[in-house]
Amino acid sequence: MCATCGCNDEAATRVLLPLDVHEHGSERHEHEHEQHDHPHDHDHPGHEPHDHVHPHDGTAPGGATITIEENLLAKNDLLAARNRGWFEGREILAVNVMSSPGAGKTTLLERTIRELAADRDVAVVEGDQETLLDADRIRATGAPVVQINTGAGCHLDADMLRRGLDRLAPRPGSCLFVENVGNLVCPALFDLGEAARVVIISVTEGNDKPLKYPHMFAAADLVLINKADLLPFVDFDVDRCVAQARRLNPRVEALVISATTGEGFAGWLGWLAARAPQREAVRARP
């Protein structure tokens, strides 16, 4: 898929609901119910396989140069624009949550879902290379969730999200969180159609992440500095980290939180509320 990182096995991407995987004894079975939209190869009698290229634009082989990455990103941006229109038409706040592995994305979402449950419907799209472990954690909160396994892929793209939305069908007026694949590089390049991008950095990672991964922090709307409860035990300079992020992106906001203890969570929930579409009745109530 991505010429930048080389993750190009689209056939490995699977869109699953948590209940699509269950265990019989010691065996684990996956059931996929999405439509088969991948191409099928067919053998044609009388035609031997050949490996040369037939140009379709009238040019000879080698007569045109195509920048693959630019074409892929252009296609992704078109699909992202469609996703964005779909969200806006349904007044859904879509938030793309990104971080390196282990920074606390799933823990953040678990607490956020519990905090928002009384006021707004929440749905989650989980992105991981393999397993439904995080989707199972989200499902335990009661929120609708769909898992996208990317195989060798290191990010979600707009088409993967569209496929996930077809399975998830989030309610109008809800908050949709997209937990991207744990990676601070390629997810920054792919617009999903989201309304906001949130980057989580844990205090155990060191305060130089903005300098090491500038594209991610330049694209962020909010930086959440997580695991604040561990600050007394680690060498992490909050002010320095925020200053580095704002040198890359002067408009970026920053909050210090602990998804484990709830420290700073009022600020995070307020940030979400300020961006959520205001509706008379966000949730259907009896």
C-alpha positions, 0 to 999 in steps of 0.5 A, spaced: 500 500 500 505 505 502 511 506 497 514 510 503 514 504 508 513 498 503 507 495 507 503 493 500 499 487 502 492 489 501 489 482 501 492 481 508 487 487 511 481 484 515 475 487 518 472 483 523 467 484 529 470 482 536 465 476 535 467 474 529 473 470 532 471 465 537 474 459 540 473 451 540 477 448 545 484 449 543 483 452 536 481 459 534 477 460 528 476 467 524 470 468 521 469 474 516 463 476 513 465 482 509 463 482 501 469 479 497 471 485 493 478 483 491 480 481 484 480 474 482 485 471 477 483 466 472 486 461 467 484 462 460 485 456 456 490 457 450 493 463 453 500 462 456 502 466 462 507 472 460 510 477 464 511 483 459 507 489 460 502 492 456 501 499 456 494 502 456 495 509 454 499 508 447 506 509 450 511 504 449 514 501 456 518 505 460 515 511 456 512 514 462 514 515 469 509 514 475 510 516 482 507 511 486 507 514 493 503 521 490 498 517 486 496 512 492 496 519 497 492 522 492 487 516 491 487 516 499 485 523 499 479 523 495 476 517 499 478 521 505 474 527 503 468 522 502 469 519 509 469 527 511 463 528 508 459 522 511 461 524 518 459 531 517 452 529 514 451 525 520 454 530 525 459 524 527 466 527 531 471 522 528 478 523 532 484 519 529 488 517 535 495 515 534 501 513 538 507 509 538 506 502 541 504 502 549 503 509 550 496 508 552 491 509 546 486 503 548 487 505 556 485 512 554 479 510 550 476 505 555 476 511 560 473 516 555 468 511 553 466 510 561 466 518 562 462 519 556 457 514 556 451 518 560 452 524 554 454 521 548 454 515 544 461 512 542 464 507 537 471 505 536 475 503 530 481 499 532 487 498 528 492 493 529 497 488 525 494 482 528 489 480 534 482 482 536 485 484 543 484 491 543 477 490 540 475 485 546 477 490 551 473 496 548 467 491 547 467 490 554 466 497 556 459 496 552 461 501 546 460 498 539 467 496 536 470 493 529 477 491 528 481 492 522 487 487 522 492 490 517 497 484 516 504 487 514 501 494 514 503 499 519 497 504 518 490 505 517 488 508 510 481 512 508 479 505 504 480 501 510 476 506 515 470 506 510 470 498 510 470 498 518 464 504 518 460 499 513 461 494 519 460 498 525 455 503 522 456 508 528 450 512 530 448 519 528 451 524 533 456 520 536 463 520 537 468 515 533 475 514 535 479 511 530 485 507 534 490 507 529 496 502 528 502 503 533 507 507 529 509 515 529 511 515 522 506 513 516 499 514 520 501 521 519 501 521 512 494 518 511 488 522 512 482 518 514 477 524 513 477 525 521 475 531 524 481 531 529 488 528 530 490 526 537 497 524 538 499 520 545 506 520 548 507 517 554 512 520 559 516 513 559 518 514 552 522 520 553 521 528 551 524 528 545 519 524 541 517 531 537 524 532 534 524 525 532 518 524 529 516 531 526 511 529 521 506 526 526 507 532 531 506 537 525 500 534 523 497 533 530 491 538 533 492 535 540 498 532 544 496 528 550 502 527 555 500 520 558 502 516 564 502 523 568 502 518 575 509 516 573 512 523 572 516 522 579 519 516 577 522 518 570 526 523 567 521 527 563 521 534 562 513 536 560 515 543 558 521 541 553 516 536 550 511 541 549 515 547 546 518 542 541 511 540 539 509 547 538 516 549 534 513 544 529 506 546 530 504 553 533 497 551 533 497 544 537 494 544 544 497 539 549 494 536 555 498 532 561 493 526 563 493 519 566 489 514 563 490 510 569 488 514 574 484 520 571 488 525 572 487 531 567 481 528 564 477 534 565 481 537 560 481 532 555 473 531 555 472 538 555 477 538 549 472 533 545 466 537 547 468 543 544 469 540 538 463 535 538 457 537 534 452 540 538 445 537 537 439 537 541 438 530 543 445 526 541 443 520 544 436 517 543 433 517 550 426 513 552 
